[in-house]
Amino acid sequence: MTSLPRKSTPPSFPLTTAPFDVPRCHTIPDPANTGDWTKSALNTTCYDEIKVNSIINQIDGLTHDRSKPAPVPAIFGMNFQSVTVGQKLKGAGYTDVLGTPSALLAGDFDFVDQSLGRMVSELKKNGLLDQTLIIVSAKHGQSPIDHQKYTAINDGLPASTVGSAYAFDISDDASLIWLKDPSLAAGVIANLSTPAAQAALGIQEIFALQSLANKLDSPLHDERTPDILLKVNTGVVFTTGSKIAEHGGMNEDDIHVALLLSNPLLKPRQIKTPVLTQQVAPTILRSLRLDPDSLDSVRLEQIPVLQFFFPAGEN
């Protein structure tokens, strides 16, 4: 959520409610889990509700813990974990190929919807809604939605297949592989290209060397870039656990996400033109009358604002 800088008039009620006063959230509420908030939907909604309460407190002109008055931020926001956990939990997720949510996941969607409603109501109560741009999106989806395509592959298999050249990997619904030396890539690619390796790892396409540099960057210039990227078949998840979906790859289910911009002054419409979530950050800066190119990432990666949001010809 973004709004133009403004002075804040703190409300006159007592500062007694901490953001952590969620009755079921003082401790992890699910006794079947041992300290992991992301193993149950109940745990995760508790975790999210703490953040929602913090945003409500900031909208009210208070610090996040509601302990003292503070200026209302020009930019504030949070992420919800509830839906992503509900999409991955065994026994949850989606019930068909069309994305009908399970009862548990539907409850997570309802929780997020109600939480957004709380924020909007608080903005309206404080006279801030008209001057606030609300942006709702996601940094990823989950694959597969169709559980008939689900194929679990041992997450240790990329390392053992690469062999002695292996240094590190991140494997979820793709496999990002770093080697001890980029010069070893050609030999590893030859091994990964065999029918046996491709079948074992569910490989759909291999990106490395120039094909990887064209898509991401060159590992010769950026150590954050893997030496090899394996795009896998839809449904493949590298796991030895019980999760039924994952993200981090290039499948449609985990790269195609929603993007909603809302303000009472905007006319409802649907945009069919493809956009990128990378465009959210420069759009926030432009809406605050700031230069998007002041962000290094925007300037270096040449990310445009969401043009449909601004009148034609506006700088």
C-alpha positions in Angstrom: 0.0 0.0 0.0 1.4 3.4 -0.9 0.2 7.0 -0.2 1.7 10.4 -0.4 3.7 11.6 2.6 1.4 13.1 5.3 1.2 14.2 8.8 -0.5 11.8 11.2 -3.0 12.6 14.0 -2.9 9.6 16.4 -6.2 8.3 17.6 -7.3 9.0 21.1 -7.9 5.5 22.4 -5.6 3.8 25.0 -2.5 2.2 23.7 -3.1 -1.2 25.3 -3.5 -3.8 22.5 -0.2 -5.3 21.3 0.0 -6.9 17.8 0.7 -10.2 19.4 -2.6 -10.4 21.4 -4.0 -13.0 19.1 -5.4 -15.5 21.6 -4.4 -18.6 19.7 -1.0 -17.3 18.7 0.9 -16.8 22.0 2.5 -20.2 21.3 2.4 -22.5 18.3 -1.3 -23.6 18.5 -1.0 -27.0 16.8 0.4 -29.5 19.3 1.2 -32.0 16.6 4.1 -29.8 15.4 7.3 -29.1 17.1 8.2 -25.4 16.5 7.4 -25.2 12.8 4.8 -22.5 12.0 4.6 -23.7 8.3 3.4 -27.3 9.0 -0.2 -26.4 9.6 -2.8 -23.9 8.2 -3.7 -22.9 11.7 -0.1 -22.1 12.7 0.4 -20.0 9.5 -2.8 -17.9 9.9 -1.7 -17.1 13.4 1.7 -15.9 12.1 0.0 -13.9 9.4 -2.5 -12.3 11.8 0.4 -10.9 13.9 1.5 -9.0 10.7 -2.0 -7.9 9.9 -2.4 -6.4 13.4 0.9 -4.6 12.9 -0.4 -3.0 9.7 -3.6 -2.0 11.4 -1.6 -0.3 14.1 0.5 1.6 11.6 -2.7 2.8 9.8 -3.9 4.0 13.1 -0.8 6.2 13.5 1.0 4.0 16.0 4.1 1.9 16.0 3.7 -1.7 14.8 3.4 -2.9 18.4 0.8 -0.2 19.2 3.0 1.1 22.0 3.3 4.8 21.0 2.2 7.3 18.4 4.1 7.3 15.1 3.7 8.9 11.6 1.6 6.8 9.2 4.2 5.3 6.7 4.1 6.5 3.1 4.7 2.8 2.1 3.6 -0.1 4.2 2.9 -3.8 3.4 3.3 -7.4 4.4 3.2 -10.9 2.9 0.7 -13.7 3.6 2.1 -17.2 4.0 -1.3 -18.8 4.6 -2.2 -19.5 0.9 1.3 -20.8 0.0 1.2 -23.2 2.9 -2.3 -24.3 2.1 -1.3 -25.0 -1.5 1.6 -27.3 -0.5 0.2 -29.2 2.5 -0.7 -32.8 2.0 -4.5 -33.1 2.1 -4.9 -29.5 1.0 -4.1 -27.8 -2.3 -6.5 -28.0 -5.2 -9.1 -30.6 -5.9 -9.1 -30.6 -9.7 -7.4 -29.4 -12.8 -9.4 -26.1 -12.8 -8.0 -25.0 -9.5 -10.9 -25.6 -7.2 -9.5 -25.1 -3.7 -9.7 -27.8 -1.0 -11.7 -26.9 2.1 -8.5 -26.0 3.9 -7.1 -23.9 1.1 -10.5 -22.2 0.7 -10.3 -21.3 4.4 -6.9 -19.7 3.8 -8.3 -17.6 0.9 -11.1 -16.5 3.2 -8.7 -15.5 5.9 -6.6 -13.4 3.5 -9.8 -11.8 2.0 -11.0 -10.9 5.5 -7.6 -9.5 6.5 -7.5 -7.3 3.4 -11.0 -6.1 4.3 -9.8 -5.2 7.8 -7.0 -3.1 6.3 -9.3 -1.3 3.9 -11.9 -0.6 6.6 -9.1 0.8 8.8 -7.9 3.1 6.0 -11.4 4.3 5.4 -12.0 4.9 9.1 -8.9 7.1 9.3 -9.7 9.0 6.1 -6.8 7.5 4.2 -8.4 5.2 1.7 -8.8 7.7 -1.2 -5.1 8.6 -1.1 -3.8 5.0 -0.8 -2.9 2.8 -3.7 -3.5 -0.9 -2.7 -1.5 -3.5 -4.6 -2.1 -7.2 -4.2 0.1 -9.7 -5.9 2.2 -12.8 -5.2 5.9 -13.5 -5.7 5.1 -17.0 -7.0 2.4 -19.6 -7.4 2.8 -23.4 -6.8 3.1 -26.3 -9.2 1.3 -28.5 -9.9 -2.3 -27.5 -9.5 -3.3 -30.8 -11.2 -2.2 -33.4 -8.6 -2.4 -36.1 -11.2 0.8 -34.7 -12.6 2.6 -34.7 -9.2 5.9 -36.6 -9.4 8.2 -36.6 -6.3 11.9 -36.9 -6.9 14.5 -37.3 -4.2 16.0 -33.9 -3.6 19.4 -35.4 -3.2 19.4 -36.8 -6.8 20.7 -33.6 -8.5 23.8 -33.7 -6.4 24.5 -37.4 -6.9 23.8 -37.1 -10.7 26.2 -34.2 -11.1 29.0 -36.0 -9.2 32.4 -34.6 -8.2 31.8 -31.2 -10.0 28.8 -30.5 -7.7 29.1 -27.5 -5.3 25.5 -26.6 -4.3 21.9 -26.8 -5.6 18.4 -25.4 -4.9 15.9 -27.9 -6.1 12.1 -27.4 -5.7 10.1 -27.5 -8.9 13.3 -26.8 -10.9 16.9 -27.5 -10.1 19.4 -24.7 -9.9 22.9 -26.2 -9.8 26.2 -24.5 -8.9 29.5 -26.2 -9.8 32.9 -26.1 -8.2 34.1 -24.3 -11.3 32.0 -23.0 -14.2 34.6 -24.5 -16.6 33.2 -28.0 -15.6 29.7 -27.1 -17.1 30.2 -28.8 -20.5 31.1 -32.2 -19.0 28.2 -32.0 -16.5 25.7 -31.0 -19.3 26.8 -34.0 -21.3 26.0 -36.3 -18.4 22.7 -34.6 -17.7 21.7 -34.9 -21.3 21.6 -38.7 -21.4 18.2 -40.3 -21.5 18.7 -42.0 -18.1 19.6 -38.7 -16.4 16.8 -36.8 -18.0 14.3 -39.5 -17.0 15.6 -39.7 -13.5 15.4 -35.9 -12.9 12.3 -35.3 -15.0 14.2 -32.8 -17.2 12.3 -30.9 -19.8 15.0 -28.5 -20.8 18.6 -27.6 -19.7 19.8 -24.0 -19.6 23.6 -23.4 -19.3 26.3 -21.3 -20.8 24.9 -18.9 -23.5 21.3 -20.2 -23.2 21.4 -19.4 -19.4 23.0 -16.0 -19.9 20.3 -15.1 -22.4 17.6 -16.0 -19.8 19.2 -14.8 -16.6 22.8 -13.8 -16.4 26.2 -15.4 -16.8 27.7 -17.2 -13.8 31.0 -15.9 -15.0 29.9 -12.4 -14.0 27.4 -13.0 -11.2 28.0 -15.7 -8.6 24.3 -15.7 -7.7 23.5 -17.2 -11.1 23.6 -21.0 -11.1 25.9 -22.7 -13.6 23.0 -25.0 -14.8 19.3 -24.5 -14.6 17.1 -27.6 -15.1 13.5 -26.9 -16.2 11.6 -30.0 -15.3 8.3 -31.5 -16.4 5.1 -30.0 -15.0 4.4 -31.8 -11.7 8.0 -32.7 -10.7 8.8 -31.7 -7.1 12.2 -32.4 -5.6 11.2 -33.6 -2.1 11.6 -36.4 0.4 8.8 -35.0 2.5 5.0 -34.7 2.2 4.6 -31.4 0.3 2.4 -31.7 -2.8 3.5 -28.6 -4.8 6.5 -26.2 -4.9 7.7 -23.1 -6.7 11.0 -21.7 -8.0 10.8 -23.0 -11.5 9.4 -21.9 -14.9 6.1 -23.8 -14.9 2.9 -21.9 -15.7 1.4 -22.7 -12.3 4.1 -21.0 -10.4 5.0 -18.0 -12.6 1.4 -16.9 -13.5 0.1 -14.9 -10.5 -2.5 -12.3 -9.9 -1.9 -8.6 -9.8 -4.5 -6.2 -8.5 -4.3 -2.4 -8.1 -7.1 -0.8 -6.2 -8.2 2.8 -5.2 -11.7 4.3 -4.9 -10.8 6.7 -7.7 -9.9 4.0 -10.2 -12.4 2.7 -12.7 -12.7 -1.1 -12.7 -11.1 -2.8 -15.7 -9.2 -5.9 -16.7 -5.8 -5.6 -18.4 -5.0 -8.3 -20.9 -1.5 -7.1 -21.7 1.2 -9.2 -20.0 2.9 -7.5 -17.1 5.7 -8.4 -14.6 5.7 -8.3 -10.9 9.0 -6.5 -11.2 7.0 -3.5 -12.4 5.4 -3.1 -9.0 8.4 -1.4 -7.3 8.9 1.3 -10.0 5.1 1.9 -10.1 5.1 2.5 -6.3 7.8 5.1 -6.7 6.1 6.8 -9.6 2.8 7.0 -7.6 4.8 8.8 -4.9 6.2 11.2 -7.4 9.7 9.7 -7.0 12.1 8.6 -9.8 11.8 4.9 -10.4 15.4 4.9 -11.7 16.6 5.8 -8.3 16.4 2.0 -7.6 19.5 0.3 -9.0 17.6 -2.8 -9.9 15.0 -0.8 -12.0 17.8 1.1 -13.8 20.1 -1.9 -14.4 17.3 -4.3 -15.5 15.4 -1.6 -17.4 12.1 -2.3 -15.7 9.2 0.0 -16.8 6.3 1.2 -14.6 2.9 -0.3 -15.2 2.0 2.1 -18.0 -1.7 1.4 -18.0 -1.9 2.9 -14.5 -0.7 6.4 -15.5 -2.3 8.8 -18.0 -0.7 8.9 -21.5 2.2 11.3 -21.7 2.8 11.5 -17.9 6.5 11.5 -17.0 
